């Protein structure tokens, strides 16, 4: 689904508006790698046999973990 400028204008103070969780995770993996990401955020899906698919599944159903990932992303950009 494409976002139009009107949708983006509705949340001007939300820095994550319009950014997909998958894109956030990809950025963190590219910048930090799985090992460092697991050190920064102590989540099992980052520490033991990490995969993009399993991590996204976990983050989508676990709000506290998603918040930690989003906060780390915001600190890094």
Order of alpha helices (4+ residues) and beta strands (2+ residues): alpha-alpha-alpha-alpha-alpha
